[in-house]
Structure formats: C-alpha cells, structure tokens
Amino acid sequence: MAEAADMKENGKGSGKEQGKEGDKGGRVKAVYTDGYVHIADGKIVGIGEMEELDGDLQMDVIDVGGRTVMPGIIEAHCHMGITEEKKGMEGDDCNENVEAVTPFLRAIDAINPMDAAFDDAVRAGITSAMIGPGSANVVGGQFAFVKTKGRRIDELVVLEPAAMKIAFGENPKVNYSGQGKMPVTRMAIAGLLREELFKAKQYWEKKRAAMQEADGKERETPDFRYECWIPVFEKKIPLKAHVHRVDDIFTAIRIAREFDLNMTLDHCSEGHLVAEELAKEGFPAIVGPDLSSRNKIEVQNMAFKTAGVLHEAGVKVAITTDHPVSLIQSLPICAGLCVKSGMDMEAAMRAITIHAAQICNVADRVGSLEIGKDADIAVFDGNPLEVFTETYCTLIDGELVYSRGQ
C-alpha cells in the first residue's frame, strides 16, 4: 500500500519519514510512502515499509496503488439509525419527549443498522460512530459506540453503555414549555438534573456500602432507574452534555464538578468565546454541526472556527455532523471546513480519528493504525478533507465492506 498514514498515539516511529509530535496524546507516528498494513483475524498485526514485509507470507493483497491509507473515520456524536431517514414518525426514536428524565433508555434498543445512513457512512470511510438519544430531555439515556456495517446492532457494539446523555438550554425548554410542565427555564433544567444525580449518588453509595458489608454480594433488588447511573459515578462513562451557549456550557461544568463526574461538551457552539477558560477546566469538546443552519437562537455564534480555536487553546476536540442535522457523509468535509477556518490540518485529522476515539473511550480499539487494534481502515484518492476526494475502499474489522465500483 503506497502512502500509508500510520497514526499512533505514543512513541517514536519506525518509518523513514517521521511525523511531527501532536498535542495531548495524539501523534502521527510515521508516514510511509510505500507501506503496508498487515491484517489477521480482524486486527492489525503489522505495519511498515514494503521492503520490510516478509515475502514468504501467504495472504490476500489489496493493492491501493499510491492512495492515502488512514484509520477509519469516527463520528463522535450522532443519531444515525435512531432517527432514520425518509421514515417520518415511524423511524424517529430519538426522543422520549413526554418525560424529562429518562436515564434508563438505551440507544441499542432503537438503532436500526438498516438505515441508509449506515451505508452512506461506510462509503465515506466512516467505520464507527457514537449513537444515542437526542436532546429534548434533561436526561435522555445511554449512548452506544458501534461499527457502521452490519444488520444486527448487538454485533456492531464496541462499547455500551458509552455515555449518558444530558441536555441544557433551548431544546428541553421548548419541548416542555409546550406541554405545560417542567422544565421551562434553565434553572429547572439544572434543578431536575441535580435532583436526579443526588438520588442516583445516594443509591450508588448505599449499594457500595451494602456490598462491602456482604463481601461483594448483592443482597437487595437493584433499582432499574438508578442502576444505569453506576458507570457514570464510577467514571467508566462520561456525561454527554448537549450545550451550545456559554452559560449552558458553564452550568454543565458546574454540575459535573459538584458531583465529580467526567463529561464531554457536545456541540460547544460558543466555545471559541471562552476557549482559555474551557482549556483550564479540562473537559473535551465535540464540536458541530457547523454545516447546518443557525436555525435556533442558541446557535447564533456557531462557526467552523470553533474547533480550531479550542484546539489551539489546549482543548481536546472531535468534530461531529450530529446526523441527521447534517449528513453523516459530510464529516470529513466538515473537518476540511474547520481547516479552511484556521484549524491545523493534522489537528483536524485527529479530530475525526484518534482524538474522537480517545474522547469516546475506545482508543484501545480504534482511531489509529496500530498493531493490536481493530483493522478499521479507510483508503482515499487524496486528502479526505477535500471535497473532490473519493473513497477508494473501506475495511471494518479487516473485512472489505466498500470498494468503489463494486
């Protein structure tokens, strides 16, 4: 494979042309102008220059003839398959918008991999995605991180649950003010979330104490409503906070600090206005969908420059389409538009590969071409961030799932 971009997280490269050091755990370790990626049993087992490859190996070969080989692209926040295209109400399972707090909902029970968007993702070189409920509720439920090719969702799961969705600002306000019940103010949104977290933390602490007394054995019947919060309090998964405005961003941070929880700042549309402050706080941001219209009051300051400004300030950044708000296949183009607005090219690449994987807590499996990781690979005719670039082929778990012309 010619021009194989070996995007790894740590250490020095073994290739002839070394990549430059990146920020906070992201590094292009080596770029091979005539390289190979060796795959076995769905995993990457070797990477290097073609001249280093053992000629005695018996294997099928995909010769991509001078094209760009890189890690499969990652969508860090979307509603693909849970808000299906062309199916109206019947295919819309994104929001259980009659109850403001629904942490026990699971995205895997609503994601339909037969949604056409999955095929669009694969054709764009997008090999995995974080998918979950929308933002109509203060607490929407659990996200799942999945691969983008297959017919049974259970077989696509990489991490589940992967995050707990919470939402601030305009969406919960508009949804519930129309129903004549809480929340209709930002105060009520924060109040309902605090109340839920307070009760859930009490449940978690009581359960831990009881299990310690019982030598790790569960004696009481679990409470279904609060069991789903345990991985959040144990910091195995983050809060996934829908925040656009500066005030909502800081309210989310305030509450996460109060309860000592991990969190991602999703959308973060006004993040560029307070980039230095957000860098000090240390929460990562998933920025977008900047390709959509400014159709709400709280996104009036939305701009493609946000991702680059946050990155330069020291915030770890991923880029999102928020599909179907903007189409999943536009993700690499969105990253390109961030570059056009000032973001470093390498940073934009990391924002849809290794940094997206790290933010989604799946960097042990995806996000870089590295020995031991899943063989999720995208091959392009050129730079995927440029609008005329075509996808040549896509591999997921070592299987060729898309090949142009087939």
N, C-alpha and C positions, 0 to 999 in steps of 0.2 A: 504494500500500500504506500503510495507516494504522499508526502506531506502529511504525516500523521501527527496531530497535535496531542501530546501526552500531558494532560492537565492533571497534576497531582497536588497533594496538599502540603507535603513536607519534604525536606531533604534536598540534596543536590542531584541534578540529573546526570544520567549516564550517556545521553545523546551527544552528538558532535556540536550541536548548536544549543547553547543553554538559554533558557528563558529567564526573564528578569523576575526578581522577587516581587510578590504581590503584598497585599495587606491582610493582616489578621487571619492567617491560616489558609490563604489561597495563593497558589503559586503555579505558574506554567513551568513545569519541571524540565521539560525538554521538547523541542520541536524537531522531528525527523523529516528530512526532505526525501528520503527513500526508506520508509519504515514499514513495520508490520505490527499487527496486534494478533496474538495467538489466543484462540478461544477453545475451551474444552468444558463440556458439561455446563454450559451457560455462564461460565466465569472466564475472566481474563487470566491467562496463565503465563503470558509472556508479552513483552513489548521491546522493540529495539530497532536498530538498523537492519535492513535486509541482509547485509553481509554477515550479520551475526546469527542469522537463522540457521538452525540445523537442517542441512539439505536432506537428511535421512528421514525426517518426519513425514509420516503419511497423513495427509489431511486434504480436505476440500479447500480451495482457494477462491476468494473473491478479490479479483484484481481491479482496483478502483482507478487505476491509470492517472495518477497525478492529481487526484481530487483531495479535498480537505476532509480529514477524518478527525472527529472530535467526540467527546462524551455526548450521549443523548441529552437533549434539552429538557429542562424541568420547569413545569408550571407550578408555582408555589401557592396559588390561591385561585380556585375556580369552582364552577358549579356544573361542569360538564357531566352529562348523563343524569343529573338530578333536576336540572332544568333542560329538558330535551328540546331540540329544535323542531319546529313545524308541527308540534303536537298539542299546543294550547294547554288548557287546564289539565287535560288527561296526562300530559307528560311533565307537568310542573309540580314537583315535590320539594321545592326549595325551602319554603317557609310554612311552618305550622302556626299561622299568624292569628290564632284566637286565644293563645295563652302566652304571656310574656316571658316566662321562664321554663324552658324545656331542655334541661341538660342531658336527659336520658335518651334523646333521639340519636340515632346512629346513621351516618351517611350511607353506610354499606347496605342498609335496608331500602334505599331509594335510588342508588346509582344504577343506571341501565347502560352497560357497555355496548349495547346495540345502537345507542345514539350515534348519529352520523358524525358528531364532533370527534369521536374517538378516532375514526378513520382520517379525518382532517388533521388531527394531532400527529398521527403516525406519518402521514405524508409530509408534514413539516419538520420531521426529525425530533418531535417531542415524544419521549419514551416513558415519562412518568408525570404524575400530577397529584397535587393535594386538592381533594374534593370534599365539599361539605355543605351544610345548610347556609341559607342566606342571612340577611341582617335585619329582618323585620322584628326579631325578638331580642330582648335584652340578653338572654342566653339561648342560643339556637340549637346546640347539640354538638356531637362529636364528628370531627373530620377524619378522613382516611387518606393515606398516601398510597397510590396504586399505579401499576403499569397501565399502558394505554392500548394494549392489544389482547383481546380475548373475549369470550362470551359469558363467562361466569365470574362475577365480581370476587368471590371468595378466592379464586386462583390468581387474581391480579394484585392482591393486597401485599404491600411491603411493610406498612405499619398501620395498625388500627387498634385502639384509637390513636390518632396522631396529634390532635389538638382539640381544645374546647372553644367553640365559637361564642364570642360576646360582641355586643354592638352598642355603640353610642351615637347620639346625635339624631339626625333628621329621620332616618328610616324607622326606628321604633316610635318616635314621636308621631309621625304621620300615620303609621299603621294603627296605633291605639287611640289617638285622638278621634279618629273616625268611628271608633267603637264605643266611645264614651267611657273609657276605663284607663287605669294606669298602664303605662306611663304616658303623660302628655308633656312633661318637662324633662330637661336634662337632670334636674335634681332627683326626679322619680326614677329615671334610668339608673343613676348611681345608687340610689337608695335600695332599689329592688336587687341590684347585683350584690351590694354589701350584705343585705339580709340573707340572700342565698348562700353566699360564701361563708358567712358567720355560722349558719346552721350546718353547712357541709363540713366546716372545720371542726365543729363540736362533735359531729358524727365520727369523723376520722380519728380525732383524739380519743374519744370514748372507745372506739373499736380497737385502736392500738393498745390502749391500757388493758382492755379485757383480754386480748390475745396474749399479752405479756404474762398476765396472771394465769392464763390457761396453757402456758407453754406453746404458744403459737397456734393453738387450735381454735377454730371459730365455734363459739357456743351459741351466739344469738343469731336470729334470722336476719340476713342482710336487708337493708332498706334500699330498694331498687332506685329510688330517686337520688340518693346520695352516694351510692357505690361508684357511680360514674365520675365523681369528683376526686376519688382517691389518687389516680395517677397525676392529677393536677397538683394536689398538695404534696405528693411525693416527688414532684418536679420531673416526672418521666415525660410529661407532655406539657406544652405551654397553653396559656390563654391565647386565643387568636382574636385580637381586638380590631373590629371594624371601626376605624377612626379616620376622619377627613380633616376637621378643623383643629386648630391649635388647642383650643380649650378642651375639646374631647380627647385629644392626644394626652394632655397632661392629667385629665381626670382618670384615664385608663392607667397611667403610670402611678398616680397617687394610690389607686386601689390595689394595684399589683404590689406596690411597696408595703401597704398596710397588711397584706396577707402573705407576704414573702413568696411571691409566685413568679415563674417565668412567663414571658409574654412576647408575642410578635405584634408589631404595629402595622396592620394591614391597610393599604391604600395610602395613608400618611400624606394626604394631598397638600397640606400646608407645612410639611416637614421642613422644606427648604427655608422657611421663615424663622425656624428655631433650631437649625441644624446643630449648632455648637452645644446647645442645651441637651438635645437628644443624644449626642455622642457621649456626653458625661453620664447619662442615665444607663447606657449600655444595652438597650433593647434593640434587636434588629428590626428592619423595616422591609415590608413587601409592597413595592410602590406601583401604583397604577389603579385603574385602567386609563392611562392618559390618552389613548386613541379614541375614547368615547367623547361625547359632547358634554359641555358643562350644563347639564340639564337639571341640576339641583343647586340650591343656594350654597350649600356647604362645600361645593367643589369649584367655586368661582376662581380660586387661585391654583387650580390644577394645572400642571405644566410638565413637559418632558424633562425639564432641567432638574426636577426634584431629586431624581435618583442620583445624578452626578454630584449635586451639592451635598447630599447626605453622605455619599461615599467619600468625598474629599474631606468632610468633617470628621470621618472616622466611624461612621455607622455602617454595619454590615447590611448590604442591600440585596434584595432579589427584585425581579420585575414580574409583574402579572398582567394578564389580559382581563382577569375577572370574568372569563367566559360564562355566559353569553353576552355580557355587557359590551365587550369587544371580542372578536372571534379568536378562538384558541390558536389558529394557524398564523395569526399576526404576531405572536410572541417574539420571534427573532427580529421582526421589523420594528416592534416597539423598542427593543433593545438598541437597534440601529438609530432610531429617532432620539433616544437618550444620548447616544454618542454625538449626533448632529447638534444636540443642545448643550454639549460640553462635557459629557461623561467620557472618561478614558475608555478606549476600545477594549482593553483587557479586562477592566472592571465590569464592563457591560457583558462580556462573555461569561465571566464568573457569576454575574447576577442571574444568569439562566442555566448555570451548571453547578459548580461546586458550592458557591455561596447559597444558592437555593437549596441544595441538599443539606448543607450544614444547618440552615435555619429550620428546615423541616425535620431535622434529627435523623436523617437517613444517609449521611455521608459515608457510613461504613459500607454501603452497598452501591450507591450511585453517585453521579456528579463529576467523576473524573475517570480517566482511563488509567487504571492502576491494578496491578496484579492482586487477585483475590476478590475484586469487585465484580458485580454483575456485568455481563457483556452487553451493555446498552450503548449503542454506537450510532451516530448519525454521520452520513457522508454527503458532502455538498460539492457542487461545481465551483464554488468560490466561497466568499465570506457570507455566512448565512444572515448577517445583519444588513446585507444589501438587498434591495427589493427585487433585483433581477436574478438573484441566485436561486438555483433549483436544487431540490433534494435528489440525490442520486440513489441512495438506499438507506434504510433504517433497520437496525437489528435490536431486538429486545431479548434479553437472556440468551444471546448467541444465535437466535433464530432470525432469519431474514423475513421481516414482516412487511416490508415495502421495497419494491425495486422499480424505478421509473421505466415505463414501457411495458410492464407486466400487469 
